[in-house]
Amino acid sequence: AQVEESAISLWNWAVTRHVDSVVNDEQRAKLRFVACRLVCLCAGSDPPEGTIQRQILMSMKTGKGWMDIGKADLADGFLEIAMSSIEKLYARLLKGSDGEADIHVHKADVEKNLFKVLSYQAESAVAQGDFQKAVMCVQRCKDMLMKLPKETCYLSILCYNFGVETYERKRYEQSSFWLSQSYDIGKMDVKYSVGKEMQAKVLRLLATAYFEWDCNLYLDKALKAISLANQENLHPAGCFLKIKILLKSGASDEDIDSAVAEFLHREMSLDFCLNTAKLLLEHGRESLGFDFLKSLAERFESSPDLGKITLLHIEFLLQNKRELLAKQKVEEIIIGHYTGKQLLPEALNRLHIILWDRAAKHYEAKSYSEALHWYNYSVSFYMPGQIDQNLAKLQRNMSSCYLHLKQIDKAKEAVKEAERCDPTSIFTKFSVYKIAVMERDTDKAVETIIEMGKLAEKPSQCEDKLRVDENTGSNLLSLAAQIALENEQEVVAIKALEYLSEHVQDCRQLFAALKCLVRLTLSKVMAENEEKSVTCVLNNPFSAAHKRLAESFTEEKFTGDMRILDAHWFRKVAWNLAVQFRGYPEKMRDFFLLSFKLSQFCPSDKAVLMAQKTCLLMAAAVDLEMGRQQVAPSKQTELFTQALQHLQACKEIWKVLKLTGDFAKDPTDTLLLLYEFEARSKLSDPTLHNLMESVWEQPQIEVKTLEIIASLAMESPARYPVLCKKALKSALNLHRKQTVIDAVKFSKCLHSLINLSLPTGLTDLDACVLQEAWDYFEDALSVVSNTDAYPEVEILWLMTRAWNTGVFQYTVGKYKEAEQWCGLGMRFLNHLGSLKKSYE
């Protein structure tokens, strides 16, 4: 009892809170579910009558609640409980009661509940697509209407709703059944009927269901239904549908005319009548349609909307290729316009659209004279001197026609009118531009392009009312470039493409414009031998390409593959330009760097990595070369620093690239070393010695590399004698290790080493310095003694350097050292050839 009481309290709380909108429909259904289940569980096997009645009420409402939120499957169980409880209660009532009157009252209440539960079950079955169950439930309800006549209206509307629901699901067979049931039930009791309007509505939908199901098969049924509907309540929708069915079935003109006559004497709206005329004409019943339009013109002669009838007449005359009759109708309207029979603004706008559409069709067919004829009709409705944006567009269109007809003067007049009406429109400027190109007025064409470019930046100030495409400015500039190219005016085309690349949003259009701009610019510059100015001219398109490639893309039409293809195109062009401008180091470097930047948007395959490596190496080489030729220290520092940055990036790429294959013969490692050594040495970089430590340890280093390092170590502004000497010693050691010593190369290396170790003109030399130099002379003597290939001029130089060193020692009183060095010089004397006698 306590649980039951709590369940009833929960039920009541859910009901009151729903009124206050505290809980929503789904929450209320769940609360009812819990409360109802608890009450049923508490009922026991033989509950009292009051408890059974409560169960019936709660189960019905719980089931209905689930259906209302679209969960019909959850409703079925509760509706079954309600049905079982009703049967139990009914059986108990039949067993006996104190009073006959009470029995009848209770039985009536039970029958009402049974009717309600059956209708709910039908509703649930339809929602779940169980047609047979729904039919059975409705039939039982229908059988009960004799006892419950007041439910006639409810059951009729319920069947109508089922008909609507199944119609929307395109289940026409089921829909026609339910709608027929709705109509039949509605006729059962006049007193409690749904009314003629509702019955007509049911029949109209029934006719529509037959029509859409299979018009040919169910034509008679559809016609019978719509005829009954019109008898019940004549409605425009019913009249229209009847004509529609007749037309679909291929009925004769007489039958259709008869259907039209049904409502002609009624007060039908003009719009309904016009729709009927359209229907007739669209189905090829021209005679009926045009006759009907004539009768409408007479019927609505005094209506301000009379123009709508004439317009429809003109439209269908044009559709049926009766252009001459259409022209006569238009001319009648023009006469009426100036004799006090003006069209309403809405109708006049519609007429303009019809006229322009017809003109456009002739324009597309290249019948420019005929297009002008229709445009002139439109012009007729404007007053002289009137300013209107639509008139401006009209004049621009006429100008295009005149241009195609080569009537330049008339085209100019039309454009002048357009400028008067809408001078700030980009479309007007475009019309001016076309004439300038046609007349080969380059200055005027370029001037107009500049104006169009400025207007494209502020579209809100230049758009006219008929504009719908937000990229109009870009599209017009693209078209302008195309027109200029077709007329062989490259200067104008370049200017148009420059503005286009600044304003276009569509990526495909942008890259197409940039490529065209690059090609045109190059051909123009090369033709005029203006190589020096090419960088600044090409800077904008390449910068725009790099900027757009760097942005993230959301455009579906611009795929990743397209992006890669465009990046490859621009990087290759930049590379070719770099190679082409060898005579202009700065431009060459800039294009190599540009090619590198653009290549970063390409997949990092071997070919791209090789190109990136080469670009950076070349850029570094150019910076070093320009640095060598610079006088200003600050500029030198800037160039050498830039070179180092390029080299650092190049080293990272080279590490990755070496993982992809064998590069044993590739000189990149050597070039990176030499370039970095030069840059760091000329920047007086303190890390230079650390860099070289790893170099001395390399077993595969070449003699030439060491000799270049030695040379660079002493090339101004660098001065690293220790590093120079170390490089030369390493080179000398490598020369000694050769199976056959190259005496010429050996002599040059030794020459440099002696020069570095034994400066000319110094007399006060340290003993260890003299000893080091002595060892080099001994090395030279050893090689000279074993080969005839040692250059005689080098032998002479060694002899002279040794002798002079002895002389310097003599002058400072170091006689022993003097004797040794002079003696060393005389040892070389024996190896001189033709010069020996001169020095003996």
Secondary structure as the mmCIF struct_conf table of DSSP 4:
data_model
#
loop_
_struct_conf.conf_type_id
_struct_conf.id
_struct_conf.beg_label_comp_id
_struct_conf.beg_label_asym_id
_struct_conf.beg_label_seq_id
_struct_conf.end_label_comp_id
_struct_conf.end_label_asym_id
_struct_conf.end_label_seq_id
HELX_RH_AL_P HELX_RH_AL_P1 GLN A 2 VAL A 19
TURN_TY1_P TURN_TY1_P1 ASP A 20 SER A 21
BEND BEND1 VAL A 22 VAL A 23
HELX_RH_AL_P HELX_RH_AL_P2 ASP A 25 CYS A 42
BEND BEND2 ALA A 43 ALA A 43
BEND BEND3 SER A 45 ASP A 46
HELX_RH_AL_P HELX_RH_AL_P3 GLU A 49 ASP A 68
TURN_TY1_P TURN_TY1_P2 ILE A 69 GLY A 70
HELX_RH_AL_P HELX_RH_AL_P4 ALA A 72 LYS A 95
BEND BEND4 ASP A 98 ASP A 98
HELX_RH_AL_P HELX_RH_AL_P5 GLU A 100 ALA A 127
TURN_TY1_P TURN_TY1_P3 GLN A 128 GLY A 129
HELX_RH_AL_P HELX_RH_AL_P6 PHE A 131 ASP A 143
HELX_RH_3T_P HELX_RH_3T_P1 MET A 144 MET A 146
TURN_TY1_P TURN_TY1_P4 LYS A 147 LYS A 147
HELX_RH_3T_P HELX_RH_3T_P2 PRO A 149 GLU A 151
HELX_RH_AL_P HELX_RH_AL_P7 THR A 152 GLU A 168
TURN_TY1_P TURN_TY1_P5 ARG A 169 LYS A 170
HELX_RH_AL_P HELX_RH_AL_P8 TYR A 172 GLY A 186
TURN_TY1_P TURN_TY1_P6 LYS A 187 MET A 188
BEND BEND5 VAL A 190 VAL A 190
TURN_TY1_P TURN_TY1_P7 LYS A 191 TYR A 192
HELX_RH_AL_P HELX_RH_AL_P9 LYS A 196 ASP A 214
TURN_TY1_P TURN_TY1_P8 CYS A 215 TYR A 218
HELX_RH_AL_P HELX_RH_AL_P10 LEU A 219 GLU A 232
HELX_RH_AL_P HELX_RH_AL_P11 PRO A 236 SER A 249
TURN_TY1_P TURN_TY1_P9 GLY A 250 GLY A 250
HELX_RH_AL_P HELX_RH_AL_P12 ASP A 253 LEU A 264
TURN_TY1_P TURN_TY1_P10 HIS A 265 HIS A 265
BEND BEND6 ARG A 266 ARG A 266
HELX_RH_AL_P HELX_RH_AL_P13 LEU A 270 GLU A 282
TURN_TY1_P TURN_TY1_P11 HIS A 283 GLY A 284
HELX_RH_AL_P HELX_RH_AL_P14 GLU A 286 ARG A 299
TURN_TY1_P TURN_TY1_P12 PHE A 300 SER A 302
TURN_TY1_P TURN_TY1_P13 PRO A 304 ASP A 305
HELX_RH_AL_P HELX_RH_AL_P15 LEU A 306 GLN A 319
TURN_TY1_P TURN_TY1_P14 ASN A 320 LYS A 321
HELX_RH_AL_P HELX_RH_AL_P16 GLU A 323 HIS A 337
TURN_TY1_P TURN_TY1_P15 TYR A 338 GLY A 340
HELX_LH_PP_P HELX_LH_PP_P1 GLN A 342 LEU A 344
HELX_RH_AL_P HELX_RH_AL_P17 PRO A 345 GLU A 364
TURN_TY1_P TURN_TY1_P16 ALA A 365 LYS A 366
HELX_RH_AL_P HELX_RH_AL_P18 TYR A 368 VAL A 379
TURN_TY1_P TURN_TY1_P17 SER A 380 PHE A 381
BEND BEND7 TYR A 382 TYR A 382
HELX_LH_PP_P HELX_LH_PP_P2 MET A 383 MET A 383
TURN_TY1_P TURN_TY1_P18 PRO A 384 GLY A 385
HELX_RH_AL_P HELX_RH_AL_P19 GLN A 389 HIS A 404
TURN_TY1_P TURN_TY1_P19 LEU A 405 LYS A 406
HELX_RH_AL_P HELX_RH_AL_P20 ILE A 408 CYS A 421
TURN_TY1_P TURN_TY1_P20 PRO A 423 THR A 424
HELX_RH_AL_P HELX_RH_AL_P21 ILE A 426 MET A 438
TURN_TY1_P TURN_TY1_P21 GLU A 439 ARG A 440
HELX_RH_AL_P HELX_RH_AL_P22 THR A 442 GLU A 457
HELX_RH_AL_P HELX_RH_AL_P23 PRO A 459 CYS A 462
TURN_TY1_P TURN_TY1_P22 LYS A 465 LEU A 466
TURN_TY1_P TURN_TY1_P23 GLU A 470 ASN A 471
HELX_RH_AL_P HELX_RH_AL_P24 THR A 472 GLU A 486
TURN_TY1_P TURN_TY1_P24 ASN A 487 GLU A 488
HELX_RH_AL_P HELX_RH_AL_P25 GLU A 490 HIS A 503
HELX_RH_AL_P HELX_RH_AL_P26 CYS A 507 ALA A 527
TURN_TY1_P TURN_TY1_P25 GLU A 528 ASN A 529
HELX_RH_3T_P HELX_RH_3T_P3 GLU A 531 SER A 533
HELX_RH_AL_P HELX_RH_AL_P27 VAL A 534 ALA A 550
BEND BEND8 GLU A 551 GLU A 551
BEND BEND9 GLU A 556 PHE A 558
HELX_RH_AL_P HELX_RH_AL_P28 GLY A 560 GLN A 580
TURN_TY1_P TURN_TY1_P26 PHE A 581 GLY A 583
HELX_RH_AL_P HELX_RH_AL_P29 PRO A 585 SER A 599
TURN_TY1_P TURN_TY1_P27 GLN A 600 PHE A 601
BEND BEND10 CYS A 602 CYS A 602
HELX_RH_AL_P HELX_RH_AL_P30 LYS A 606 GLN A 629
HELX_RH_AL_P HELX_RH_AL_P31 PRO A 633 LYS A 658
TURN_TY1_P TURN_TY1_P28 LEU A 659 THR A 660
BEND BEND11 GLY A 661 GLY A 661
TURN_TY1_P TURN_TY1_P29 ALA A 664 LYS A 665
TURN_TY1_P TURN_TY1_P30 PRO A 667 PRO A 667
HELX_RH_AL_P HELX_RH_AL_P32 THR A 668 LYS A 682
TURN_TY1_P TURN_TY1_P31 LEU A 683 SER A 684
TURN_TY1_P TURN_TY1_P32 PRO A 686 THR A 687
HELX_RH_AL_P HELX_RH_AL_P33 LEU A 688 TRP A 696
TURN_TY1_P TURN_TY1_P33 GLU A 697 GLU A 697
TURN_TY1_P TURN_TY1_P34 PRO A 699 GLN A 700
HELX_RH_AL_P HELX_RH_AL_P34 VAL A 703 ALA A 713
TURN_TY1_P TURN_TY1_P35 MET A 714 MET A 714
BEND BEND12 GLU A 715 GLU A 715
TURN_TY1_P TURN_TY1_P36 SER A 716 PRO A 717
HELX_RH_AL_P HELX_RH_AL_P35 PRO A 721 ARG A 736
TURN_TY1_P TURN_TY1_P37 LYS A 737 LYS A 737
BEND BEND13 GLN A 738 VAL A 740
HELX_RH_AL_P HELX_RH_AL_P36 ALA A 743 SER A 757
BEND BEND14 LEU A 758 LEU A 758
TURN_TY1_P TURN_TY1_P38 THR A 760 GLY A 761
BEND BEND15 ASP A 764 ASP A 764
HELX_RH_AL_P HELX_RH_AL_P37 ALA A 767 ASN A 786
BEND BEND16 ASP A 788 ASP A 788
BEND BEND17 TYR A 790 TYR A 790
HELX_RH_AL_P HELX_RH_AL_P38 GLU A 792 THR A 811
TURN_TY1_P TURN_TY1_P39 VAL A 812 GLY A 813
HELX_RH_AL_P HELX_RH_AL_P39 TYR A 815 LEU A 829
TURN_TY1_P TURN_TY1_P40 ASN A 830 HIS A 831
BEND BEND18 GLY A 833 GLY A 833
TURN_TY1_P TURN_TY1_P41 SER A 834 LEU A 835
HELX_RH_AL_P HELX_RH_AL_P40 LYS A 836 TYR A 839
#
